[in-house]
Amino acid sequence: MIKPYGMTVMSDADHLQVTRSALSTLMNCNARLTPLMAMRFEKVFGISAATLLRMQLWHDLTRARLKASSLSISRVPPPAK
């Protein structure tokens, strides 16, 4: 997101009012996007916080599906009528 703006992680972190390490951790996929951070991105870059959070949810769900394929869980039978 910051490349088109010609910004560095440090200058972006300053704009977002977060530490450089917090932003770097997020950008390197070592942390999830929180609603508050999404609001910061919305205020600084104009992209909807809701859109960013939907993207985070999609990412999380995709990773969970990859892990879930190795689970040995069976479906519960439907209740009797």
Jmol script that loads the backbone (N, CA, C; Angstrom):
load data "model"
ATOM      1  N   MET A   1       0.822  -1.196   0.000  1.00  0.00           N
ATOM      2  CA  MET A   1       0.000   0.000   0.000  1.00  0.00           C
ATOM      3  C   MET A   1       0.862   1.255   0.000  1.00  0.00           C
ATOM      4  N   ILE A   2       2.034   1.202   0.604  1.00  0.00           N
ATOM      5  CA  ILE A   2       2.809   2.428   0.750  1.00  0.00           C
ATOM      6  C   ILE A   2       3.673   2.744  -0.466  1.00  0.00           C
ATOM      7  N   LYS A   3       3.986   1.746  -1.291  1.00  0.00           N
ATOM      8  CA  LYS A   3       4.854   1.987  -2.451  1.00  0.00           C
ATOM      9  C   LYS A   3       4.303   3.055  -3.390  1.00  0.00           C
ATOM     10  N   PRO A   4       3.031   2.993  -3.779  1.00  0.00           N
ATOM     11  CA  PRO A   4       2.526   4.024  -4.696  1.00  0.00           C
ATOM     12  C   PRO A   4       2.613   5.443  -4.126  1.00  0.00           C
ATOM     13  N   TYR A   5       2.661   5.554  -2.827  1.00  0.00           N
ATOM     14  CA  TYR A   5       2.726   6.866  -2.185  1.00  0.00           C
ATOM     15  C   TYR A   5       4.167   7.329  -1.979  1.00  0.00           C
ATOM     16  N   GLY A   6       5.130   6.483  -2.324  1.00  0.00           N
ATOM     17  CA  GLY A   6       6.528   6.829  -2.138  1.00  0.00           C
ATOM     18  C   GLY A   6       6.909   6.954  -0.674  1.00  0.00           C
ATOM     19  N   MET A   7       6.222   6.197   0.179  1.00  0.00           N
ATOM     20  CA  MET A   7       6.460   6.276   1.614  1.00  0.00           C
ATOM     21  C   MET A   7       7.322   5.105   2.072  1.00  0.00           C
ATOM     22  N   THR A   8       7.974   5.298   3.188  1.00  0.00           N
ATOM     23  CA  THR A   8       8.713   4.223   3.838  1.00  0.00           C
ATOM     24  C   THR A   8       7.858   3.679   4.974  1.00  0.00           C
ATOM     25  N   VAL A   9       8.257   2.550   5.525  1.00  0.00           N
ATOM     26  CA  VAL A   9       7.533   2.002   6.663  1.00  0.00           C
ATOM     27  C   VAL A   9       7.550   3.012   7.812  1.00  0.00           C
ATOM     28  N   MET A  10       8.683   3.671   7.999  1.00  0.00           N
ATOM     29  CA  MET A  10       8.788   4.636   9.102  1.00  0.00           C
ATOM     30  C   MET A  10       7.858   5.829   8.891  1.00  0.00           C
ATOM     31  N   SER A  11       7.829   6.389   7.684  1.00  0.00           N
ATOM     32  CA  SER A  11       6.951   7.542   7.459  1.00  0.00           C
ATOM     33  C   SER A  11       5.477   7.142   7.520  1.00  0.00           C
ATOM     34  N   ASP A  12       5.176   5.943   7.037  1.00  0.00           N
ATOM     35  CA  ASP A  12       3.801   5.448   7.106  1.00  0.00           C
ATOM     36  C   ASP A  12       3.394   5.229   8.560  1.00  0.00           C
ATOM     37  N   ALA A  13       4.295   4.641   9.346  1.00  0.00           N
ATOM     38  CA  ALA A  13       4.013   4.420  10.770  1.00  0.00           C
ATOM     39  C   ALA A  13       3.772   5.749  11.475  1.00  0.00           C
ATOM     40  N   ASP A  14       4.560   6.763  11.128  1.00  0.00           N
ATOM     41  CA  ASP A  14       4.354   8.092  11.715  1.00  0.00           C
ATOM     42  C   ASP A  14       2.963   8.624  11.385  1.00  0.00           C
ATOM     43  N   HIS A  15       2.547   8.485  10.120  1.00  0.00           N
ATOM     44  CA  HIS A  15       1.212   8.943   9.713  1.00  0.00           C
ATOM     45  C   HIS A  15       0.111   8.188  10.444  1.00  0.00           C
ATOM     46  N   LEU A  16       0.323   6.899  10.621  1.00  0.00           N
ATOM     47  CA  LEU A  16      -0.687   6.060  11.274  1.00  0.00           C
ATOM     48  C   LEU A  16      -0.638   6.181  12.801  1.00  0.00           C
ATOM     49  N   GLN A  17       0.409   6.813  13.287  1.00  0.00           N
ATOM     50  CA  GLN A  17       0.628   6.975  14.733  1.00  0.00           C
ATOM     51  C   GLN A  17       0.762   5.624  15.441  1.00  0.00           C
ATOM     52  N   VAL A  18       1.587   4.764  14.819  1.00  0.00           N
ATOM     53  CA  VAL A  18       1.931   3.465  15.400  1.00  0.00           C
ATOM     54  C   VAL A  18       3.450   3.325  15.328  1.00  0.00           C
ATOM     55  N   THR A  19       3.976   2.330  16.010  1.00  0.00           N
ATOM     56  CA  THR A  19       5.416   2.103  15.932  1.00  0.00           C
ATOM     57  C   THR A  19       5.777   1.469  14.596  1.00  0.00           C
ATOM     58  N   ARG A  20       7.022   1.671  14.196  1.00  0.00           N
ATOM     59  CA  ARG A  20       7.502   1.062  12.968  1.00  0.00           C
ATOM     60  C   ARG A  20       7.444  -0.455  13.080  1.00  0.00           C
ATOM     61  N   SER A  21       7.770  -0.981  14.247  1.00  0.00           N
ATOM     62  CA  SER A  21       7.753  -2.438  14.408  1.00  0.00           C
ATOM     63  C   SER A  21       6.330  -2.998  14.314  1.00  0.00           C
ATOM     64  N   ALA A  22       5.341  -2.277  14.847  1.00  0.00           N
ATOM     65  CA  ALA A  22       3.944  -2.736  14.749  1.00  0.00           C
ATOM     66  C   ALA A  22       3.496  -2.789  13.291  1.00  0.00           C
ATOM     67  N   LEU A  23       3.839  -1.761  12.533  1.00  0.00           N
ATOM     68  CA  LEU A  23       3.444  -1.735  11.116  1.00  0.00           C
ATOM     69  C   LEU A  23       4.208  -2.790  10.328  1.00  0.00           C
ATOM     70  N   SER A  24       5.488  -2.926  10.600  1.00  0.00           N
ATOM     71  CA  SER A  24       6.300  -3.925   9.911  1.00  0.00           C
ATOM     72  C   SER A  24       5.780  -5.336  10.176  1.00  0.00           C
ATOM     73  N   THR A  25       5.422  -5.609  11.425  1.00  0.00           N
ATOM     74  CA  THR A  25       4.874  -6.918  11.786  1.00  0.00           C
ATOM     75  C   THR A  25       3.595  -7.203  11.005  1.00  0.00           C
ATOM     76  N   LEU A  26       2.731  -6.204  10.887  1.00  0.00           N
ATOM     77  CA  LEU A  26       1.489  -6.353  10.120  1.00  0.00           C
ATOM     78  C   LEU A  26       1.789  -6.582   8.646  1.00  0.00           C
ATOM     79  N   MET A  27       2.661  -5.779   8.087  1.00  0.00           N
ATOM     80  CA  MET A  27       2.964  -5.858   6.657  1.00  0.00           C
ATOM     81  C   MET A  27       3.664  -7.157   6.274  1.00  0.00           C
ATOM     82  N   ASN A  28       4.356  -7.777   7.227  1.00  0.00           N
ATOM     83  CA  ASN A  28       5.034  -9.047   6.964  1.00  0.00           C
ATOM     84  C   ASN A  28       4.171 -10.252   7.313  1.00  0.00           C
ATOM     85  N   CYS A  29       2.876 -10.006   7.507  1.00  0.00           N
ATOM     86  CA  CYS A  29       1.897 -11.066   7.791  1.00  0.00           C
ATOM     87  C   CYS A  29       2.185 -11.814   9.088  1.00  0.00           C
ATOM     88  N   ASN A  30       2.776 -11.127  10.048  1.00  0.00           N
ATOM     89  CA  ASN A  30       3.023 -11.730  11.355  1.00  0.00           C
ATOM     90  C   ASN A  30       2.043 -11.224  12.404  1.00  0.00           C
ATOM     91  N   ALA A  31       1.068 -10.454  11.965  1.00  0.00           N
ATOM     92  CA  ALA A  31       0.003  -9.964  12.849  1.00  0.00           C
ATOM     93  C   ALA A  31      -1.241  -9.772  12.011  1.00  0.00           C
ATOM     94  N   ARG A  32      -2.387  -9.891  12.670  1.00  0.00           N
ATOM     95  CA  ARG A  32      -3.666  -9.684  11.996  1.00  0.00           C
ATOM     96  C   ARG A  32      -3.999  -8.203  12.002  1.00  0.00           C
ATOM     97  N   LEU A  33      -4.772  -7.789  11.027  1.00  0.00           N
ATOM     98  CA  LEU A  33      -5.277  -6.423  10.970  1.00  0.00           C
ATOM     99  C   LEU A  33      -6.399  -6.281  11.995  1.00  0.00           C
ATOM    100  N   THR A  34      -6.260  -5.349  12.907  1.00  0.00           N
ATOM    101  CA  THR A  34      -7.289  -5.114  13.909  1.00  0.00           C
ATOM    102  C   THR A  34      -8.261  -4.045  13.404  1.00  0.00           C
ATOM    103  N   PRO A  35      -9.454  -3.982  13.981  1.00  0.00           N
ATOM    104  CA  PRO A  35     -10.381  -2.924  13.578  1.00  0.00           C
ATOM    105  C   PRO A  35      -9.798  -1.515  13.763  1.00  0.00           C
ATOM    106  N   LEU A  36      -9.056  -1.307  14.837  1.00  0.00           N
ATOM    107  CA  LEU A  36      -8.467   0.014  15.062  1.00  0.00           C
ATOM    108  C   LEU A  36      -7.418   0.340  14.003  1.00  0.00           C
ATOM    109  N   MET A  37      -6.593  -0.620  13.643  1.00  0.00           N
ATOM    110  CA  MET A  37      -5.589  -0.378  12.603  1.00  0.00           C
ATOM    111  C   MET A  37      -6.285  -0.147  11.267  1.00  0.00           C
ATOM    112  N   ALA A  38      -7.350  -0.877  10.999  1.00  0.00           N
ATOM    113  CA  ALA A  38      -8.109  -0.664   9.764  1.00  0.00           C
ATOM    114  C   ALA A  38      -8.668   0.755   9.714  1.00  0.00           C
ATOM    115  N   MET A  39      -9.127   1.255  10.851  1.00  0.00           N
ATOM    116  CA  MET A  39      -9.623   2.639  10.909  1.00  0.00           C
ATOM    117  C   MET A  39      -8.497   3.633  10.638  1.00  0.00           C
ATOM    118  N   ARG A  40      -7.306   3.335  11.127  1.00  0.00           N
ATOM    119  CA  ARG A  40      -6.156   4.204  10.866  1.00  0.00           C
ATOM    120  C   ARG A  40      -5.868   4.255   9.367  1.00  0.00           C
ATOM    121  N   PHE A  41      -5.874   3.078   8.702  1.00  0.00           N
ATOM    122  CA  PHE A  41      -5.655   3.035   7.256  1.00  0.00           C
ATOM    123  C   PHE A  41      -6.751   3.802   6.511  1.00  0.00           C
ATOM    124  N   GLU A  42      -7.978   3.667   6.974  1.00  0.00           N
ATOM    125  CA  GLU A  42      -9.084   4.398   6.342  1.00  0.00           C
ATOM    126  C   GLU A  42      -8.847   5.903   6.431  1.00  0.00           C
ATOM    127  N   LYS A  43      -8.453   6.388   7.591  1.00  0.00           N
ATOM    128  CA  LYS A  43      -8.231   7.823   7.774  1.00  0.00           C
ATOM    129  C   LYS A  43      -7.042   8.332   6.969  1.00  0.00           C
ATOM    130  N   VAL A  44      -5.982   7.531   6.882  1.00  0.00           N
ATOM    131  CA  VAL A  44      -4.766   7.979   6.199  1.00  0.00           C
ATOM    132  C   VAL A  44      -4.850   7.800   4.687  1.00  0.00           C
ATOM    133  N   PHE A  45      -5.380   6.664   4.221  1.00  0.00           N
ATOM    134  CA  PHE A  45      -5.366   6.356   2.793  1.00  0.00           C
ATOM    135  C   PHE A  45      -6.724   6.394   2.111  1.00  0.00           C
ATOM    136  N   GLY A  46      -7.801   6.479   2.886  1.00  0.00           N
ATOM    137  CA  GLY A  46      -9.127   6.580   2.293  1.00  0.00           C
ATOM    138  C   GLY A  46      -9.751   5.256   1.885  1.00  0.00           C
ATOM    139  N   ILE A  47      -9.092   4.137   2.174  1.00  0.00           N
ATOM    140  CA  ILE A  47      -9.683   2.835   1.855  1.00  0.00           C
ATOM    141  C   ILE A  47     -10.570   2.415   3.019  1.00  0.00           C
ATOM    142  N   SER A  48     -11.726   1.886   2.723  1.00  0.00           N
ATOM    143  CA  SER A  48     -12.713   1.527   3.736  1.00  0.00           C
ATOM    144  C   SER A  48     -12.168   0.513   4.740  1.00  0.00           C
ATOM    145  N   ALA A  49     -12.335   0.818   6.017  1.00  0.00           N
ATOM    146  CA  ALA A  49     -11.939  -0.115   7.067  1.00  0.00           C
ATOM    147  C   ALA A  49     -12.709  -1.425   6.934  1.00  0.00           C
ATOM    148  N   ALA A  50     -13.978  -1.337   6.554  1.00  0.00           N
ATOM    149  CA  ALA A  50     -14.792  -2.546   6.386  1.00  0.00           C
ATOM    150  C   ALA A  50     -14.221  -3.431   5.284  1.00  0.00           C
ATOM    151  N   THR A  51     -13.767  -2.837   4.193  1.00  0.00           N
ATOM    152  CA  THR A  51     -13.164  -3.600   3.103  1.00  0.00           C
ATOM    153  C   THR A  51     -11.887  -4.276   3.573  1.00  0.00           C
ATOM    154  N   LEU A  52     -11.059  -3.547   4.286  1.00  0.00           N
ATOM    155  CA  LEU A  52      -9.813  -4.118   4.798  1.00  0.00           C
ATOM    156  C   LEU A  52     -10.082  -5.278   5.746  1.00  0.00           C
ATOM    157  N   LEU A  53     -11.084  -5.136   6.600  1.00  0.00           N
ATOM    158  CA  LEU A  53     -11.408  -6.208   7.546  1.00  0.00           C
ATOM    159  C   LEU A  53     -12.007  -7.417   6.837  1.00  0.00           C
ATOM    160  N   ARG A  54     -12.784  -7.200   5.770  1.00  0.00           N
ATOM    161  CA  ARG A  54     -13.288  -8.339   4.978  1.00  0.00           C
ATOM    162  C   ARG A  54     -12.122  -9.081   4.331  1.00  0.00           C
ATOM    163  N   MET A  55     -11.127  -8.322   3.859  1.00  0.00           N
ATOM    164  CA  MET A  55      -9.941  -8.949   3.274  1.00  0.00           C
ATOM    165  C   MET A  55      -9.190  -9.771   4.325  1.00  0.00           C
ATOM    166  N   GLN A  56      -9.084  -9.249   5.542  1.00  0.00           N
ATOM    167  CA  GLN A  56      -8.418  -9.977   6.619  1.00  0.00           C
ATOM    168  C   GLN A  56      -9.184 -11.252   6.950  1.00  0.00           C
ATOM    169  N   LEU A  57     -10.505 -11.159   7.018  1.00  0.00           N
ATOM    170  CA  LEU A  57     -11.328 -12.327   7.315  1.00  0.00           C
ATOM    171  C   LEU A  57     -11.172 -13.395   6.233  1.00  0.00           C
ATOM    172  N   TRP A  58     -11.164 -12.981   4.976  1.00  0.00           N
ATOM    173  CA  TRP A  58     -10.989 -13.926   3.869  1.00  0.00           C
ATOM    174  C   TRP A  58      -9.643 -14.625   3.998  1.00  0.00           C
ATOM    175  N   HIS A  59      -8.605 -13.871   4.307  1.00  0.00           N
ATOM    176  CA  HIS A  59      -7.261 -14.436   4.488  1.00  0.00           C
ATOM    177  C   HIS A  59      -7.260 -15.446   5.635  1.00  0.00           C
ATOM    178  N   ASP A  60      -7.842 -15.061   6.761  1.00  0.00           N
ATOM    179  CA  ASP A  60      -7.897 -15.953   7.921  1.00  0.00           C
ATOM    180  C   ASP A  60      -8.663 -17.230   7.609  1.00  0.00           C
ATOM    181  N   LEU A  61      -9.794 -17.098   6.935  1.00  0.00           N
ATOM    182  CA  LEU A  61     -10.619 -18.259   6.603  1.00  0.00           C
ATOM    183  C   LEU A  61      -9.897 -19.187   5.625  1.00  0.00           C
ATOM    184  N   THR A  62      -9.201 -18.635   4.672  1.00  0.00           N
ATOM    185  CA  THR A  62      -8.434 -19.440   3.721  1.00  0.00           C
ATOM    186  C   THR A  62      -7.358 -20.241   4.442  1.00  0.00           C
ATOM    187  N   ARG A  63      -6.656 -19.607   5.361  1.00  0.00           N
ATOM    188  CA  ARG A  63      -5.625 -20.317   6.126  1.00  0.00           C
ATOM    189  C   ARG A  63      -6.248 -21.394   7.014  1.00  0.00           C
ATOM    190  N   ALA A  64      -7.405 -21.103   7.602  1.00  0.00           N
ATOM    191  CA  ALA A  64      -8.082 -22.087   8.454  1.00  0.00           C
ATOM    192  C   ALA A  64      -8.529 -23.284   7.629  1.00  0.00           C
ATOM    193  N   ARG A  65      -9.019 -23.050   6.419  1.00  0.00           N
ATOM    194  CA  ARG A  65      -9.465 -24.168   5.565  1.00  0.00           C
ATOM    195  C   ARG A  65      -8.307 -25.086   5.222  1.00  0.00           C
ATOM    196  N   LEU A  66      -7.142 -24.515   5.009  1.00  0.00           N
ATOM    197  CA  LEU A  66      -5.969 -25.341   4.715  1.00  0.00           C
ATOM    198  C   LEU A  66      -5.641 -26.239   5.910  1.00  0.00           C
ATOM    199  N   LYS A  67      -5.723 -25.708   7.098  1.00  0.00           N
ATOM    200  CA  LYS A  67      -5.453 -26.493   8.304  1.00  0.00           C
ATOM    201  C   LYS A  67      -6.571 -27.484   8.589  1.00  0.00           C
ATOM    202  N   ALA A  68      -7.812 -27.107   8.311  1.00  0.00           N
ATOM    203  CA  ALA A  68      -8.969 -27.956   8.617  1.00  0.00           C
ATOM    204  C   ALA A  68      -8.989 -29.225   7.777  1.00  0.00           C
ATOM    205  N   SER A  69      -8.360 -29.189   6.614  1.00  0.00           N
ATOM    206  CA  SER A  69      -8.375 -30.388   5.767  1.00  0.00           C
ATOM    207  C   SER A  69      -7.668 -31.560   6.435  1.00  0.00           C
ATOM    208  N   SER A  70      -6.830 -31.309   7.409  1.00  0.00           N
ATOM    209  CA  SER A  70      -6.130 -32.395   8.089  1.00  0.00           C
ATOM    210  C   SER A  70      -6.852 -32.869   9.359  1.00  0.00           C
ATOM    211  N   LEU A  71      -7.982 -32.263   9.698  1.00  0.00           N
ATOM    212  CA  LEU A  71      -8.730 -32.662  10.882  1.00  0.00           C
ATOM    213  C   LEU A  71      -9.576 -33.902  10.601  1.00  0.00           C
ATOM    214  N   SER A  72      -9.622 -34.782  11.558  1.00  0.00           N
ATOM    215  CA  SER A  72     -10.451 -35.987  11.430  1.00  0.00           C
ATOM    216  C   SER A  72     -11.696 -35.809  12.291  1.00  0.00           C
ATOM    217  N   ILE A  73     -12.608 -35.028  11.803  1.00  0.00           N
ATOM    218  CA  ILE A  73     -13.842 -34.737  12.535  1.00  0.00           C
ATOM    219  C   ILE A  73     -15.010 -35.172  11.667  1.00  0.00           C
ATOM    220  N   SER A  74     -15.958 -35.869  12.289  1.00  0.00           N
ATOM    221  CA  SER A  74     -17.133 -36.297  11.526  1.00  0.00           C
ATOM    222  C   SER A  74     -18.320 -35.412  11.890  1.00  0.00           C
ATOM    223  N   ARG A  75     -19.233 -35.340  10.973  1.00  0.00           N
ATOM    224  CA  ARG A  75     -20.437 -34.533  11.162  1.00  0.00           C
ATOM    225  C   ARG A  75     -21.376 -35.195  12.153  1.00  0.00           C
ATOM    226  N   VAL A  76     -22.028 -34.406  12.947  1.00  0.00           N
ATOM    227  CA  VAL A  76     -23.037 -34.903  13.892  1.00  0.00           C
ATOM    228  C   VAL A  76     -24.300 -35.227  13.080  1.00  0.00           C
ATOM    229  N   PRO A  77     -24.938 -36.374  13.342  1.00  0.00           N
ATOM    230  CA  PRO A  77     -26.155 -36.690  12.596  1.00  0.00           C
ATOM    231  C   PRO A  77     -27.253 -35.664  12.904  1.00  0.00           C
ATOM    232  N   PRO A  78     -28.124 -35.426  11.970  1.00  0.00           N
ATOM    233  CA  PRO A  78     -29.212 -34.466  12.216  1.00  0.00           C
ATOM    234  C   PRO A  78     -30.123 -34.975  13.328  1.00  0.00           C
ATOM    235  N   PRO A  79     -30.772 -34.068  14.044  1.00  0.00           N
ATOM    236  CA  PRO A  79     -31.661 -34.495  15.121  1.00  0.00           C
ATOM    237  C   PRO A  79     -32.862 -35.266  14.566  1.00  0.00           C
ATOM    238  N   ALA A  80     -33.355 -36.189  15.366  1.00  0.00           N
ATOM    239  CA  ALA A  80     -34.542 -36.965  14.968  1.00  0.00           C
ATOM    240  C   ALA A  80     -35.758 -36.056  14.966  1.00  0.00           C
ATOM    241  N   LYS A  81     -36.670 -36.334  14.052  1.00  0.00           N
ATOM    242  CA  LYS A  81     -37.898 -35.515  13.968  1.00  0.00           C
ATOM    243  C   LYS A  81     -39.001 -36.085  14.772  1.00  0.00           C
TER     244      LYS A  81
END
end "model"
wireframe off; spacefill off
backbone 0.3
color backbone group
